[in-house]
Amino acid sequence: MAALAPVTEFAVADSRFNEGELRDAGYPATATASLLVDLESFDGEADPRLAQQLADDRARGGADFLFVGKVSPHKGQHDLVKALAAYRRLYDPRARLRIVGGAISEDYQSAVERFAKELGLGEAVDFAGSVTHEELIAYYDAADAFLCLSHHEGFCVPLIEAMHHRLPIVAHATTAVPETVADAGIMLPDKDPVRVAAALDRVVRDTALREMLGRAAAGREATFSLPRARAVYAA
């Protein structure tokens, strides 16, 4: 990225964090503009077959946690598995984790799958892989909370999608994540599994907290609406 700085007159980033990275790389003039996130597309129908399958799982008990993103070391799926292990041990032995997204690193995904089995979580961790838009809606609809423990995020669109579905967010406060989430989630200073599990238990059990986060999500989501983003670009 730094190699392009000398021949770039102006660069636009999708977050203040990424803009800072551009400046650190030597770009002379920068700005931040919102991503164009088509949230209205999530108001469509969920895939009926998958929705029924997820509903059947919920009927058997246990909380459902969701992460959406490519399977890659910087997304920290192994940390998600650690958090689920702690949550099941301390709060809910029937809880499940659904990881939606294709693998950038097949070796990493295989390692995380082996890790989950070693912890006795083989049936509790679902690597869904790449899914259709209708299937993605079903996963969001069925979840109790969105868990993000990435090492690095330049923006993280799925956080906004989770807000649209009024999912409580629990996330590691790193890189652009606090900027994207603002007050619409619980930000954690580290990825300690016990700390993460305690935060998940709060958002699952505390109705007032869920409602507060839902209201915050509605307000935060609006800042990324297409009309607002168009206005920013037009200005």
N, C-alpha and C positions, 0 to 999 in steps of 0.2 A: 504493500500500500504506500509506503514512504517513497518508493521509486516514482510514483505518479505525481507527487506533490510539486516538483519544480515545473511541470508542464500543465498544471491545473490552475485556472484562474478563480474558480468558485466551486465549492463542494457542498452538497446538501446531505444531511444525516437524518435518520428517523428518530433519534433520541438525543438528549443532551449528552448522555454518556458517549454515544458514538461520535458526536461532534467533538467532544473532548479528545477522543482518540485521533480524530483527523488533525486537530490542532497540534497534538503532541507529535504527530508524524510530519509536521511542517507545512500543512496546507495553509496558504496565506489568508483566504477568505472562506468562511463557512457559515452555515445556517442550519436550523432544525425545522423540519416540516413533518406533520403527522403522516403516518401510513394511511393508505386508503383501505379501510377494513369494512368489507361488506357484511355487516352483522345481520341485516335483514334476511339474508339467505338462510340463517339459522332458525327462522320462524316457520320453515317448511316442515313437512312430515318426516318423522324418523322412520328408518327401515323397520317395517312391522315384525319381521322374523327376529331380528336382533333385539328389538325392544321387548318382545315377549320373552326371549331367552334371559335377558337381563332382569326382567320383572320376576321371572321364576327364581333366579338366584337370590334376589332380594327377599322373596317370600320365605326362603330358608334361613333368613337372619344374617346379621353381620353388616358392617358398614362397607361402602364401596368408595375407594379413593381412585382418582384419575390423574394421569399425566399424559399430555399430548406433545409429542415432539420426536424428532429423529433419534433413533437409538445410537448414542455416541458417548464416549467418555465425558465430554464437556457438559452433557446433559445430566450426568450423575444418576443414571438409573440404578446403579448399585447402592447409592445412598437411599433411594426410595425403598429398596428391598430391606435395608437395615431398619428404616423407620417403621415399615410394616411389621417386621419381626418384633420390635419393641412395643408397638401398639397392640398386637395380638397377645403378647405376653402380659401386658399391664392392664389392658382395658377390654378387649373384644377378641376372643380366640377365633371368631368366624369372619373377621374382616378380610377384605379382598383389595388387591391393587390391580388396576388395569392400565397398561402402558400402550398407548396408541401411537403408531408412527413406524415408518420403515426404518431399516437398519442402515446406517452409514458404514458401520463396522460389524460385519457378521461375527468376527472373533470376539468382539466385546459383548455382543448380545449372547453368544454361547456361554461366555464366562459368567455373565449375570444370571443366566438361566441355571447354570450349575450351582452358583452361589445360593440362589433361592432354594434349590433342592437340598443343598447341604444344611440349610436352616429349617428344613421341613416345610417349606412354603411352595412346593412345586404346584399344588393345586390352587394356591391362593394368589399367585401372580400370573396374570394373563398378558402375554405379549400379543397384541392384536394385529400388529403389522400395519401396512397401509390399508386404509379403509375408504369407502365411498363417503360422500358428503352426508347422505342420509344415515349411514351407519355412525358417523361422527356425532350427529345430532342425538342419536340413541344413547351413545356413551355419555354425553354431557347430561342428558335428561336423567340418566340412572344414577349418577354419582352423588355422593354426600359431600364431597369436598375435592378441590383441585390442589394437588401437592406438587410444588416445584422446588427441586433442590439442585438446580443447575449450578455448574461452576462459572459459567459465562453466558450471558444473554445480552444481545445488543438492543433488543426490544421485547420479544416474546409475545407474538400475536395470540397464542392460546390463552394467555392470561386475560386478554380482552374478551375472547370468546367465552371463557368461564364466567366473567362478569355478566355477559349478556344472558347467561343461563342462571344468574344469581347464585352461582356456586361459591361457597366460602373458599377463600384462597389461603393456604399456608405456604410460605415461601422463604427461602434463604435470601437474606437482604444483601445481594451482591450485584455488581455491575449495573445493568439498567433495570433490574427487577423492581427496586423500590420506586424508581421514577415512573414505571409503567403502572404499578399497583396503587401507589399513593396510599389512601386510607381505606382501600377496598379489600384489604386482607390483613392477615397476621404476618408480620415480618420477623424473622428469626436471625439472631446474630451469628449463628453457626448451624451446623447440621447434626448436632448431637442427637442420636436416635431417641433418647428419652425425652429431650426437650421437644423434638418434633412430634412425638407421640402424644405428649401432654397438650400441645396446641391442637392437634387433630381431635382429641377427646373434647376439648372446649367447644370447637365449632360443631361437633356432632351433637353434643348434649345441651348446649346453652342456646335455647330458642331466641332469647333476647339478643344475644351476640350475632346469631345468624341473621336476624332481621336487620340489625344495625349494619352489618356488612353488606346485606342486600341493598339497602338504601344507598350506601356509599358506592356500591358497584353500579347502580343505575346512574348516579351522577358522573362517575368516572368514565363509564362507557360512552356517555353522551359527548365527551370531549374528543372521541375518536370516530364520531358518526361521519358518514360521507358528506353531508351538507357542510358540516363544520370544517372538515378537511379540505373540501373544495374552496371554501372561503379563504383558508390559510394560503393555499397555493395561488389563488387569484390575487391575493394581496401582494 
